[in-house]
Amino acid sequence: MDQHHQYIERVVDLTDPSANQIDNLSLDEARRILLEGPAESVRHIHGSFALIARAGKTVKMARSLDRPMRYFLAKRQEGPALIVAHRIDAIYDWLKSEGFADQFHPSYTRMVPAHYVVEIQLIGCPDPDPVYTRFFTPRSPLDPSQALPPDTAVIGRAYIAALADEVALWLQRIPSDAPIGVCFSGGIDSGSVFLVAYRAMRRLGMNPARLKAFTLDCGNGPDLQQARQFLDSLGLALFLEPIQADPATLDVAESIRIVEDYKPLDIESATMALALCRGIRARYPDWKYLLDGDGGDENLKDYPIEENPELTIRSVINNPMLYQEGWGVGKIKHSLTYSGGLSRSYARTWAPAHHCGFTGFSPYTRPSVIAVAEAIPFIDITGYSVDRLYELKGEIVSRGIEALTGLKMPVFPKRRFQHGAIPLQALRERTLAREADYRQQFLALYP
């Protein structure tokens, strides 16, 4: 008998199937598409998901951008065991319970990269490499037949229309009486999500009193004033609800444990997200649904290039989905443990909300919205001007919001979440100085 057929492989699914939010298919139908169809067919699974499907020794996995999905291959005498979970600590706990803890190191876990089907053959030792096949390939702005015109009014209408479609679908899937919170700073991303949700609720005949704009205030941060100014200018001030948090309660070590990463900006952002989620939970014990604007910066390439020595304006504009996926699967700088771009860093949003019992949603992470952004002819519009690139998001989004809602959305300068909820000096007093320090704290969780 072939030695491989003596193995008894095992697949342990520690993900939460009930957490999948698929709009157009049952869970079994989605799994069947993943297992039996070509990779591109997974693009037709609409919503938020982390899926695993198996036939014999073949296992396939896929996830959407907005939730993590990890796996680990354990060696057993009787055959390999593939453990799949949302979190590293869940994998570790299972290995400990089965007596395999000595095989574990966090860097041995693998992240399923967003927008790819990962196929693994459980055939024992040595383990074959996974096969990665892209299921979401957006239009190319370099192809004239696929690119949007270099007109920010046209682009804005298309972009915000796609955003509105996703928000409307989400609103119709959640309970009709559920309150909805928007994690709100008054910035371009959270502001546009709030206005689109407000408009969608009214158009769908829903009670907009279900909606609140939650703004974190850790003491003298600039976001609260900005949020007030944003809503006051539109006559919507009644929706604002500040959430106060004591800076002394901010705990970077806890954020590292919950997010399971060590990138400083993401840990700082997650620390604020935890403070906001805990404040909402303390005030509203039964609240479940939160909207946010995470992914908006990535879609319109609105990060300060000068802060990253690896980047140039050309690398940012010429690499499709650079900010969503990093340098890409199969590239030297792609992390097998963490993936790259927002595919990695979305844990800063997902993990705090999940930890506090919320179901979150950012419409900016949906492929239909990303596809519009990726069809923008950035080269034609910017001429490789960094300043023009930085102007673009506010122009596109505000013009799209006005076209869709008739509202003139205020546009404020970009500011990171963690820099708006608390003054920068106070933040620095609560956080670490170097990425190496964050990494050391993370690895200390698994001595």
C-alpha positions as CSV (number, residue, x, y, z in Angstrom):
1,M,0.0,0.0,0.0
2,D,1.2,3.5,-0.7
3,Q,2.6,4.9,2.5
4,H,0.5,8.1,2.1
5,H,-2.7,6.1,2.4
6,Q,-1.7,4.8,5.8
7,Y,-2.0,8.4,7.2
8,I,-5.2,9.4,9.0
9,E,-5.3,13.1,8.5
10,R,-7.4,15.4,10.7
11,V,-8.9,18.8,10.1
12,V,-9.8,20.9,13.2
13,D,-12.0,23.9,12.4
14,L,-11.9,26.3,15.4
15,T,-13.5,29.2,13.4
16,D,-17.0,30.3,14.2
17,P,-19.2,29.4,11.2
18,S,-22.1,31.4,12.7
19,A,-20.0,34.6,12.4
20,N,-19.9,34.4,8.6
21,Q,-22.1,37.2,7.2
22,I,-22.9,35.9,3.6
23,D,-25.6,37.8,1.8
24,N,-26.4,35.7,-1.2
25,L,-25.7,32.0,-0.3
26,S,-26.1,29.5,2.5
27,L,-22.9,28.5,4.3
28,D,-23.0,25.1,2.7
29,E,-23.4,26.6,-0.8
30,A,-20.4,28.9,-0.2
31,R,-18.3,26.0,1.0
32,R,-19.3,24.0,-2.1
33,I,-18.2,26.9,-4.4
34,L,-14.9,27.1,-2.6
35,L,-14.3,23.4,-2.9
36,E,-15.6,22.6,-6.3
37,G,-15.4,25.7,-8.4
38,P,-12.5,27.6,-9.9
39,A,-10.9,30.1,-7.5
40,E,-12.6,33.0,-9.4
41,S,-16.0,31.7,-8.3
42,V,-15.3,32.6,-4.7
43,R,-15.7,36.2,-5.9
44,H,-19.4,35.5,-6.1
45,I,-19.6,34.8,-2.4
46,H,-20.8,38.2,-1.2
47,G,-20.2,39.3,2.4
48,S,-17.8,38.7,5.2
49,F,-16.5,35.2,5.6
50,A,-13.7,32.8,6.7
51,L,-14.4,29.5,4.9
52,I,-12.8,26.0,5.0
53,A,-13.9,23.1,2.8
54,R,-12.4,19.6,2.5
55,A,-12.6,16.6,0.2
56,G,-10.4,13.7,1.2
57,K,-6.8,15.0,1.6
58,T,-7.6,18.3,-0.1
59,V,-8.4,21.3,2.0
60,K,-9.3,24.8,0.7
61,M,-9.6,28.0,2.7
62,A,-10.6,31.6,1.8
63,R,-11.5,34.7,3.7
64,S,-12.6,38.2,3.1
65,L,-10.4,41.2,3.9
66,D,-12.2,42.1,7.1
67,R,-11.5,39.0,9.3
68,P,-8.4,37.0,10.1
69,M,-8.1,33.3,9.4
70,R,-5.0,31.3,10.5
71,Y,-3.9,27.7,10.3
72,F,-1.2,25.4,11.7
73,L,-0.1,22.0,10.6
74,A,0.7,19.7,13.5
75,K,2.7,16.4,13.2
76,R,1.1,13.3,14.6
77,Q,2.3,9.7,14.4
78,E,-1.0,8.7,12.7
79,G,-0.9,11.6,10.3
80,P,-1.0,15.4,10.0
81,A,-3.6,17.6,11.8
82,L,-4.5,21.0,10.2
83,I,-5.9,23.4,12.8
84,V,-7.7,26.4,11.5
85,A,-8.8,29.4,13.7
86,H,-9.3,33.1,13.7
87,R,-6.6,33.5,16.4
88,I,-3.1,32.3,17.3
89,D,-4.0,31.7,20.9
90,A,-6.9,29.4,19.9
91,I,-4.5,27.2,17.9
92,Y,-2.0,27.2,20.8
93,D,-4.7,26.2,23.3
94,W,-5.8,23.3,21.1
95,L,-2.2,22.1,20.7
96,K,-1.7,22.2,24.4
97,S,-4.9,20.2,25.0
98,E,-3.7,17.5,22.6
99,G,-0.1,17.3,23.9
100,F,1.5,19.1,20.9
101,A,2.5,22.3,22.5
102,D,6.2,21.6,21.9
103,Q,5.6,21.9,18.2
104,F,4.3,25.4,18.5
105,H,5.8,28.8,17.9
106,P,3.6,31.8,16.8
107,S,5.7,32.3,13.7
108,Y,4.8,28.7,12.6
109,T,1.2,29.7,12.2
110,R,0.1,30.9,8.8
111,M,-2.4,33.6,7.7
112,V,-4.8,32.9,4.8
113,P,-4.2,36.0,2.7
114,A,-7.3,38.0,1.8
115,H,-8.5,37.5,-1.8
116,Y,-6.8,34.2,-2.3
117,V,-7.9,30.5,-2.2
118,V,-5.3,28.5,-0.2
119,E,-5.2,24.8,-1.1
120,I,-3.3,22.3,1.1
121,Q,-2.8,18.6,0.5
122,L,-2.7,16.6,3.8
123,I,-0.3,13.9,2.7
124,G,2.1,13.8,5.6
125,C,5.8,14.4,5.8
126,P,7.3,16.3,4.1
127,D,4.4,18.8,3.8
128,P,3.8,20.3,0.4
129,D,3.7,24.0,0.0
130,P,0.2,25.5,-0.1
131,V,-1.1,26.7,-3.5
132,Y,-2.4,30.2,-3.6
133,T,-4.9,31.2,-6.3
134,R,-6.3,34.7,-6.5
135,F,-10.1,35.0,-6.5
136,F,-10.5,38.8,-6.7
137,T,-8.6,40.6,-9.4
138,P,-9.8,44.2,-9.8
139,R,-9.8,46.2,-13.0
140,S,-6.6,47.7,-14.2
141,P,-6.4,51.5,-14.6
142,L,-3.6,50.9,-17.1
143,D,-6.2,49.3,-19.5
144,P,-8.2,52.1,-21.1
145,S,-11.2,49.8,-21.4
146,Q,-11.3,49.2,-17.7
147,A,-10.1,52.5,-16.2
148,L,-12.5,55.2,-14.9
149,P,-12.2,58.6,-16.6
150,P,-9.8,61.0,-14.9
151,D,-12.7,63.0,-13.6
152,T,-13.1,63.1,-9.8
153,A,-16.8,63.9,-10.0
154,V,-17.4,60.7,-12.0
155,I,-15.1,58.7,-9.8
156,G,-16.8,60.0,-6.7
157,R,-20.2,59.1,-7.8
158,A,-19.1,55.6,-8.7
159,Y,-17.2,55.1,-5.5
160,I,-19.8,56.3,-3.1
161,A,-22.6,54.5,-5.0
162,A,-20.7,51.3,-4.5
163,L,-20.3,52.2,-0.8
164,A,-24.0,52.9,-0.5
165,D,-25.0,49.6,-2.1
166,E,-22.9,47.7,0.5
167,V,-24.3,49.7,3.4
168,A,-27.8,49.1,2.2
169,L,-27.3,45.4,1.9
170,W,-25.8,45.2,5.4
171,L,-28.6,47.3,6.9
172,Q,-31.2,44.9,5.4
173,R,-29.5,41.8,6.8
174,I,-29.3,42.9,10.5
175,P,-32.4,42.9,12.8
176,S,-34.7,45.8,11.9
177,D,-34.8,47.1,15.4
178,A,-31.1,46.8,16.2
179,P,-29.3,50.0,17.1
180,I,-26.3,50.9,14.9
181,G,-23.2,52.7,16.0
182,V,-20.6,54.4,13.8
183,C,-17.1,54.7,15.1
184,F,-16.9,58.3,14.3
185,S,-14.1,60.9,14.2
186,G,-15.5,63.3,11.7
187,G,-12.8,62.3,9.3
188,I,-13.4,61.5,5.6
189,D,-13.9,57.7,6.0
190,S,-16.0,57.6,9.1
191,G,-17.9,60.7,8.0
192,S,-18.8,59.3,4.7
193,V,-19.9,56.0,6.2
194,F,-22.1,57.8,8.7
195,L,-23.7,59.9,6.0
196,V,-24.3,57.0,3.7
197,A,-25.8,55.0,6.5
198,Y,-28.1,57.9,7.5
199,R,-29.3,58.3,3.9
200,A,-29.7,54.6,3.4
201,M,-31.8,54.2,6.5
202,R,-34.1,57.0,5.5
203,R,-34.5,55.6,1.9
204,L,-35.2,52.1,3.2
205,G,-37.9,53.4,5.6
206,M,-35.8,52.7,8.7
207,N,-35.8,54.8,11.8
208,P,-32.7,56.9,11.8
209,A,-33.0,57.2,15.6
210,R,-31.3,53.8,15.7
211,L,-28.1,55.5,14.6
212,K,-25.4,57.0,16.8
213,A,-22.0,58.5,16.0
214,F,-19.7,57.3,18.8
215,T,-16.6,59.5,19.2
216,L,-13.8,58.5,21.6
217,D,-12.4,61.2,23.9
218,C,-9.5,60.3,26.1
219,G,-9.1,63.9,27.2
220,N,-8.5,66.9,25.0
221,G,-8.1,64.9,21.8
222,P,-8.9,66.9,18.7
223,D,-11.4,64.3,17.3
224,L,-14.3,65.3,19.5
225,Q,-14.3,68.9,18.4
226,Q,-13.9,67.8,14.8
227,A,-16.8,65.4,15.1
228,R,-19.0,68.1,16.5
229,Q,-18.1,70.5,13.8
230,F,-18.8,67.9,11.1
231,L,-22.2,67.1,12.4
232,D,-23.2,70.7,13.4
233,S,-22.4,71.8,9.8
234,L,-25.0,69.4,8.5
235,G,-27.6,69.8,11.1
236,L,-27.0,66.3,12.5
237,A,-25.6,67.1,15.9
238,L,-28.2,65.1,17.7
239,F,-26.5,61.9,16.5
240,L,-23.2,62.5,18.3
241,E,-22.4,60.6,21.4
242,P,-19.0,61.1,23.0
243,I,-17.4,58.1,24.7
244,Q,-15.0,59.2,27.5
245,A,-12.1,57.0,28.5
246,D,-9.4,57.5,31.2
247,P,-5.9,57.6,29.6
248,A,-4.7,55.6,32.6
249,T,-6.7,52.6,31.4
250,L,-4.9,52.4,28.1
251,D,-2.9,49.2,28.2
252,V,-0.5,48.4,25.3
253,A,0.3,45.0,26.6
254,E,-3.3,44.0,26.6
255,S,-3.7,45.4,23.0
256,I,-0.8,43.2,21.9
257,R,-2.4,40.2,23.4
258,I,-5.8,40.9,21.8
259,V,-4.5,41.9,18.4
260,E,-1.7,39.3,18.3
261,D,0.7,41.6,16.4
262,Y,3.4,44.1,17.2
263,K,3.3,46.8,14.5
264,P,3.3,50.1,16.6
265,L,0.7,52.1,14.6
266,D,-1.7,49.1,14.6
267,I,-1.3,48.5,18.3
268,E,-1.8,52.2,19.1
269,S,-5.0,52.2,16.9
270,A,-6.2,49.0,18.5
271,T,-5.6,50.5,22.0
272,M,-8.0,53.3,21.1
273,A,-10.5,50.9,19.5
274,L,-10.6,48.9,22.8
275,A,-11.2,52.0,24.8
276,L,-14.0,53.0,22.4
277,C,-15.6,49.5,22.4
278,R,-15.4,49.2,26.2
279,G,-16.9,52.6,26.7
280,I,-19.9,51.7,24.4
281,R,-20.3,48.3,26.1
282,A,-20.3,49.8,29.6
283,R,-23.0,52.2,28.5
284,Y,-25.0,49.8,26.3
285,P,-24.7,46.2,27.5
286,D,-26.7,44.8,24.7
287,W,-25.4,46.8,21.7
288,K,-24.1,44.6,18.9
289,Y,-23.6,46.4,15.5
290,L,-20.8,48.9,14.7
291,L,-19.9,50.5,11.4
292,D,-16.5,52.0,10.7
293,G,-14.4,53.4,7.9
294,D,-11.4,51.2,8.0
295,G,-10.0,50.6,4.5
296,G,-10.8,54.0,3.2
297,D,-7.2,55.2,3.4
298,E,-6.0,52.1,1.7
299,N,-8.4,52.3,-1.1
300,L,-7.4,55.9,-2.1
301,K,-3.7,55.5,-1.2
302,D,-3.9,58.1,1.5
303,Y,-0.9,57.4,3.8
304,P,2.1,59.6,4.3
305,I,4.6,58.1,1.9
306,E,7.5,60.0,3.6
307,E,7.0,58.0,6.8
308,N,7.8,54.7,5.1
309,P,11.4,54.5,3.6
310,E,10.3,51.5,1.5
311,L,7.8,53.5,-0.5
312,T,7.8,56.0,-3.3
313,I,5.0,57.7,-5.1
314,R,5.6,55.4,-8.0
315,S,5.6,52.2,-5.9
316,V,2.3,53.3,-4.3
317,I,0.6,54.1,-7.5
318,N,2.0,51.3,-9.7
319,N,1.4,48.4,-7.4
320,P,-2.3,47.2,-7.4
321,M,-3.8,46.9,-3.9
322,L,-0.5,47.6,-2.3
323,Y,-2.1,49.0,0.9
324,Q,-4.7,46.3,1.0
325,E,-2.4,43.3,0.5
326,G,1.2,44.5,1.0
327,W,3.7,43.5,-1.6
328,G,1.7,40.4,-2.5
329,V,1.7,36.7,-2.1
330,G,4.9,35.1,-3.3
331,K,7.0,38.2,-2.9
332,I,10.1,38.3,-0.6
333,K,8.6,40.8,1.8
334,H,5.2,39.0,2.1
335,S,4.8,37.6,5.6
336,L,3.5,34.0,5.7
337,T,2.6,34.4,9.4
338,Y,0.8,37.7,9.0
339,S,0.0,38.4,5.3
340,G,0.5,42.1,4.4
341,G,-1.2,45.5,4.1
342,L,-4.8,45.7,5.5
343,S,-5.0,41.9,5.1
344,R,-2.7,41.9,8.1
345,S,-3.6,45.1,9.9
346,Y,-7.4,44.7,9.9
347,A,-6.9,42.8,13.2
348,R,-6.5,46.3,14.8
349,T,-10.3,46.7,14.1
350,W,-11.7,43.2,14.1
351,A,-10.0,41.9,17.3
352,P,-11.1,44.8,19.7
353,A,-14.7,44.7,18.4
354,H,-14.8,40.9,18.6
355,H,-13.2,40.9,22.1
356,C,-15.9,43.2,23.3
357,G,-18.8,41.3,21.8
358,F,-19.5,43.5,18.8
359,T,-20.2,42.7,15.1
360,G,-18.3,45.2,13.1
361,F,-18.6,46.2,9.4
362,S,-16.6,48.5,7.1
363,P,-18.1,48.8,3.7
364,Y,-14.7,50.1,2.4
365,T,-13.3,46.5,2.7
366,R,-15.8,45.1,0.2
367,P,-14.4,44.0,-3.2
368,S,-17.1,46.0,-5.1
369,V,-15.8,49.2,-3.4
370,I,-12.2,48.3,-3.8
371,A,-12.7,47.5,-7.5
372,V,-13.9,51.1,-8.1
373,A,-10.9,52.5,-6.3
374,E,-8.5,50.3,-8.2
375,A,-9.9,51.5,-11.5
376,I,-9.0,55.1,-10.7
377,P,-6.3,56.4,-13.1
378,F,-4.1,57.7,-10.4
379,I,-1.2,58.3,-12.8
380,D,-3.3,60.5,-15.1
381,I,-4.8,62.5,-12.2
382,T,-1.7,63.0,-10.1
383,G,1.1,63.0,-12.6
384,Y,3.1,61.4,-9.7
385,S,2.6,64.4,-7.5
386,V,2.5,63.4,-3.9
387,D,0.6,66.6,-2.9
388,R,-2.0,65.9,-5.5
389,L,-2.4,62.3,-4.3
390,Y,-2.9,63.5,-0.8
391,E,-5.7,65.9,-2.0
392,L,-7.5,63.2,-3.9
393,K,-9.4,61.3,-1.2
394,G,-11.2,64.3,0.2
395,E,-12.1,65.5,-3.3
396,I,-13.4,62.2,-4.5
397,V,-15.3,61.3,-1.4
398,S,-16.9,64.7,-0.8
399,R,-18.0,65.0,-4.4
400,G,-19.4,61.5,-4.3
401,I,-21.3,62.2,-1.0
402,E,-22.8,65.4,-2.5
403,A,-23.8,63.7,-5.7
404,L,-25.5,60.8,-3.7
405,T,-27.0,62.7,-0.7
406,G,-27.0,66.4,-1.6
407,L,-25.0,67.1,1.5
408,K,-21.7,69.1,1.5
409,M,-19.5,66.9,3.6
410,P,-16.8,68.8,5.5
411,V,-13.2,67.6,4.7
412,F,-10.6,67.9,7.4
413,P,-6.9,67.1,7.2
414,K,-6.0,63.4,7.6
415,R,-5.3,62.3,11.2
416,R,-4.9,58.8,12.5
417,F,-7.4,57.4,15.0
418,Q,-4.9,57.3,17.8
419,H,-3.8,60.8,17.2
420,G,-7.3,62.2,17.4
421,A,-8.6,60.5,20.5
422,I,-5.8,61.7,22.7
423,P,-3.0,64.4,22.5
424,L,0.1,63.0,20.9
425,Q,2.3,63.6,24.0
426,A,-0.2,61.8,26.3
427,L,-0.3,58.9,23.8
428,R,3.5,58.6,23.8
429,E,3.4,58.3,27.6
430,R,1.2,55.3,27.3
431,T,2.9,53.5,24.5
432,L,6.3,52.0,23.6
433,A,9.0,53.6,21.6
434,R,10.1,50.8,19.2
435,E,8.6,48.0,17.2
436,A,11.2,45.7,18.7
437,D,9.7,46.4,22.2
438,Y,6.2,45.5,20.9
439,R,7.6,42.3,19.3
440,Q,9.3,41.3,22.5
441,Q,6.1,41.7,24.5
442,F,4.2,39.6,21.9
443,L,6.7,36.8,21.9
444,A,6.7,36.8,25.7
445,L,3.1,35.5,25.5
446,Y,4.5,32.2,24.3
447,P,7.6,31.5,26.4
